[in-house]
Amino acid sequence: MVPSVFRFWGAQPGWEAAWPWLLGILIAAYLLGSVPFGLLISRAMGLGDVRKIGSGNIGATNVLRTGSKKAALATLLLDGGKGAVAVLVARYVYGDTAAQVAGLGVFLGHIFPVYLGFRGGKGVATFLGILLALNPYTGLAACATWLLTALLFRMSSLAALVAAVSAPLWLWLFGLVTSTGLGLLLAALVWLRHAANIRRILAGTEPRIGEK
């Protein structure tokens, strides 16, 4: 068991002994995040290669374009679940700083999976799973932000962007000040992965929820 050196970011007594553990956690979480559940589920259900459907993304939104709501729901839960599991296990075993490292690792694994040549999803479900594990109220607030935006504008991508940018604010409001930096980084990566969606939103050509 590694002691309380994991409670905060930055150098501190014992950090020299702690960083190998944190590096191991980062790598393990990355490998977990790299598991492409959307691709595995779509193939297992006989839906083909989801990368050749719609946007080519491996996330739940694109899996839904196969016509299978069950496959999309399973992808959503598993992509979010791997984010939550990584954070919860790391926190239980090593502490809060390790939980943040695991959150970063599992997110990077999802958007840049080693198993798929570093071409992965956009990270929204995994991000929400990480937030729920860091603090249930923060995660629920981000999920509510996504849902409200989706109901108002009927665009999944816009809802994801708004929920992502709201996440650091929710972390700060619910007292997770030391996790705000992680929230900002992950939100920036979500926006980066949605660059094409942002261009379509600005051009008024982004598909809306329910459209064929």
Backbone torsions as a table, in degrees:
resi	resn	phi	psi	omega
1	MET	NA	129.1	178.6
2	VAL	-89.4	134.9	-174.4
3	PRO	-72.3	-162.3	-168.4
4	SER	-74.0	14.7	177.2
5	VAL	-65.2	-12.6	-177.4
6	PHE	-86.6	3.0	-171.6
7	ARG	-75.3	-25.9	-176.0
8	PHE	-138.2	154.1	174.0
9	TRP	-72.5	153.6	171.5
10	GLY	101.6	167.6	-178.2
11	ALA	-69.3	144.8	-179.0
12	GLN	-166.2	169.5	179.2
13	PRO	-54.7	129.0	179.8
14	GLY	88.7	-0.2	-177.0
15	TRP	-62.8	-33.4	179.5
16	GLU	-60.1	-34.4	178.6
17	ALA	-82.6	-22.8	-173.9
18	ALA	-84.4	-33.4	-170.4
19	TRP	-62.0	-33.9	176.8
20	PRO	-62.4	-36.0	177.3
21	TRP	-65.6	-43.2	179.9
22	LEU	-65.1	-38.7	176.8
23	LEU	-63.1	-42.0	177.3
24	GLY	-62.1	-40.7	177.7
25	ILE	-63.9	-42.5	179.0
26	LEU	-59.4	-46.0	-178.5
27	ILE	-66.8	-45.3	-179.8
28	ALA	-61.9	-42.8	179.2
29	ALA	-66.1	-38.2	178.3
30	TYR	-61.2	-44.5	-179.9
31	LEU	-64.5	-37.8	175.2
32	LEU	-64.3	-45.9	-179.7
33	GLY	-63.2	-26.5	-178.0
34	SER	-73.7	-13.5	179.9
35	VAL	-64.2	115.5	-174.8
36	PRO	-86.1	79.7	-175.0
37	PHE	-59.3	-37.6	179.8
38	GLY	-59.8	-43.2	178.9
39	LEU	-68.0	-44.6	-178.3
40	LEU	-63.9	-42.9	-178.6
41	ILE	-67.9	-44.3	-179.1
42	SER	-62.5	-37.8	177.4
43	ARG	-70.3	-42.3	-178.7
44	ALA	-63.3	-30.8	-179.1
45	MET	-92.7	8.2	176.8
46	GLY	72.4	27.3	-177.2
47	LEU	-96.3	-0.5	179.2
48	GLY	88.8	-169.0	-179.6
49	ASP	-86.5	110.5	-175.9
50	VAL	-63.2	-20.2	178.7
51	ARG	-70.4	-13.1	179.1
52	LYS	-105.1	13.1	-178.2
53	ILE	-120.4	140.2	174.4
54	GLY	54.6	-122.8	-177.4
55	SER	-78.4	-12.1	-176.7
56	GLY	82.8	2.9	-179.9
57	ASN	-78.4	153.6	-178.6
58	ILE	-96.6	7.8	-177.6
59	GLY	-83.4	176.6	-174.5
60	ALA	-63.4	-37.2	-178.5
61	THR	-60.8	-42.9	-180.0
62	ASN	-75.6	-34.2	175.5
63	VAL	-59.9	-34.7	178.3
64	LEU	-61.3	-27.3	-180.0
65	ARG	-69.9	-10.7	173.8
66	THR	-74.2	-13.9	-178.3
67	GLY	96.4	-0.8	-178.0
68	SER	-105.3	108.1	177.2
69	LYS	-69.7	-33.0	178.7
70	LYS	-64.2	-42.8	179.3
71	ALA	-65.2	-40.5	179.8
72	ALA	-65.4	-42.7	179.8
73	LEU	-65.1	-42.4	179.0
74	ALA	-62.7	-40.7	178.0
75	THR	-63.4	-44.2	179.5
76	LEU	-59.4	-47.6	-177.1
77	LEU	-67.3	-40.7	-178.1
78	LEU	-73.7	-38.4	177.1
79	ASP	-66.1	-41.2	175.6
80	GLY	-70.1	-37.1	-178.4
81	GLY	-63.9	-38.8	-178.6
82	LYS	-67.4	-32.3	174.7
83	GLY	-65.8	-44.0	-179.6
84	ALA	-67.2	-43.8	-178.2
85	VAL	-61.6	-44.3	-179.4
86	ALA	-58.4	-45.7	-178.3
87	VAL	-68.2	-45.9	-176.5
88	LEU	-65.5	-42.8	-179.7
89	VAL	-66.3	-44.7	-179.6
90	ALA	-63.0	-40.5	179.6
91	ARG	-66.9	-42.4	-177.7
92	TYR	-63.2	-40.6	-174.2
93	VAL	-85.8	-39.0	-169.8
94	TYR	-124.0	-22.1	178.3
95	GLY	121.4	-176.7	-170.4
96	ASP	-68.3	-41.5	179.7
97	THR	-63.9	-40.8	177.0
98	ALA	-61.2	-35.4	178.2
99	ALA	-62.7	-40.7	178.4
100	GLN	-67.8	-40.3	177.1
101	VAL	-61.5	-43.1	178.4
102	ALA	-63.1	-39.9	178.1
103	GLY	-60.3	-43.9	177.7
104	LEU	-64.4	-44.7	-178.0
105	GLY	-63.0	-46.0	-177.6
106	VAL	-67.7	-33.2	178.2
107	PHE	-69.0	-45.5	178.0
108	LEU	-61.5	-37.4	177.8
109	GLY	-62.3	-38.4	-178.8
110	HIS	-69.5	-43.3	-176.0
111	ILE	-85.0	-22.4	177.2
112	PHE	-130.6	66.5	-173.2
113	PRO	-73.2	130.7	179.8
114	VAL	-64.9	-29.0	-176.9
115	TYR	-73.8	-16.2	-177.1
116	LEU	-121.7	29.8	179.2
117	GLY	66.1	30.2	176.8
118	PHE	66.6	23.9	176.4
119	ARG	-114.6	98.5	-173.0
120	GLY	-120.7	-152.1	-177.2
121	GLY	-87.7	-170.4	-177.7
122	LYS	-96.9	-7.9	167.4
123	GLY	87.2	5.4	-173.2
124	VAL	-66.4	-51.7	-178.8
125	ALA	-62.7	-41.5	178.9
126	THR	-64.6	-39.8	177.2
127	PHE	-60.6	-45.3	179.9
128	LEU	-65.5	-37.3	176.2
129	GLY	-63.1	-40.6	177.0
130	ILE	-62.0	-45.1	-179.8
131	LEU	-63.2	-41.4	179.5
132	LEU	-63.0	-36.9	180.0
133	ALA	-74.7	-36.6	177.9
134	LEU	-63.9	-42.3	178.4
135	ASN	-164.7	117.4	-176.2
136	PRO	-55.4	-38.4	-179.6
137	TYR	-65.8	-39.2	177.5
138	THR	-63.6	-46.0	179.4
139	GLY	-63.3	-42.9	179.2
140	LEU	-65.1	-37.9	177.9
141	ALA	-64.1	-41.4	178.4
142	ALA	-66.6	-40.9	177.1
143	CYS	-62.8	-40.9	178.2
144	ALA	-64.6	-37.4	177.3
145	THR	-62.9	-43.5	177.7
146	TRP	-60.8	-47.8	-175.7
147	LEU	-63.8	-44.4	-179.2
148	LEU	-63.4	-43.4	179.7
149	THR	-65.0	-40.8	179.1
150	ALA	-63.9	-40.5	179.2
151	LEU	-66.6	-37.4	-177.0
152	LEU	-75.3	-42.3	-171.9
153	PHE	-113.3	-10.2	177.0
154	ARG	55.6	38.5	175.3
155	MET	-131.5	114.9	-178.4
156	SER	-62.4	-40.5	-178.2
157	SER	-65.5	-42.9	178.6
158	LEU	-64.5	-40.6	177.5
159	ALA	-60.4	-40.9	178.7
160	ALA	-64.7	-41.6	-179.5
161	LEU	-65.0	-43.4	-179.7
162	VAL	-67.9	-42.7	178.8
163	ALA	-62.5	-40.2	-179.7
164	ALA	-64.5	-44.7	-177.0
165	VAL	-72.2	-21.8	178.2
166	SER	-81.1	-19.9	-173.1
167	ALA	-58.0	-47.0	178.2
168	PRO	-59.9	-35.1	178.1
169	LEU	-65.1	-44.5	178.8
170	TRP	-64.0	-40.1	177.8
171	LEU	-59.4	-43.3	-178.7
172	TRP	-68.7	-43.4	-177.9
173	LEU	-65.0	-32.7	-179.4
174	PHE	-92.8	14.4	170.7
175	GLY	86.1	10.1	178.6
176	LEU	-95.3	60.7	-174.7
177	VAL	-60.1	-40.5	-177.8
178	THR	-69.7	-13.7	178.6
179	SER	-97.6	-4.1	-176.9
180	THR	-63.2	-38.0	178.5
181	GLY	-61.5	-42.4	176.0
182	LEU	-61.6	-42.6	179.0
183	GLY	-61.0	-41.1	178.6
184	LEU	-64.1	-43.0	-179.1
185	LEU	-64.2	-47.1	-179.1
186	LEU	-66.3	-37.8	177.5
187	ALA	-62.7	-41.5	178.6
188	ALA	-62.3	-39.5	179.1
189	LEU	-68.3	-37.5	176.0
190	VAL	-60.8	-44.6	178.9
191	TRP	-63.9	-40.3	178.5
192	LEU	-61.5	-41.5	-179.5
193	ARG	-71.4	-17.3	179.5
194	HIS	-101.2	21.3	-176.1
195	ALA	-56.9	-44.2	-179.8
196	ALA	-66.0	-39.0	178.0
197	ASN	-63.5	-40.3	179.9
198	ILE	-61.2	-42.6	178.5
199	ARG	-62.4	-40.2	179.1
200	ARG	-70.5	-35.9	176.7
201	ILE	-61.7	-45.6	179.8
202	LEU	-65.3	-31.2	-179.9
203	ALA	-86.0	-8.5	-179.8
204	GLY	76.8	21.5	-178.2
205	THR	-112.9	4.8	-179.4
206	GLU	-69.7	128.9	179.8
207	PRO	-61.7	146.5	178.1
208	ARG	-101.3	157.3	179.9
209	ILE	-59.3	130.0	178.6
210	GLY	96.2	-13.9	178.9
211	GLU	-78.2	146.1	177.3
212	LYS	-79.2	NA	NA
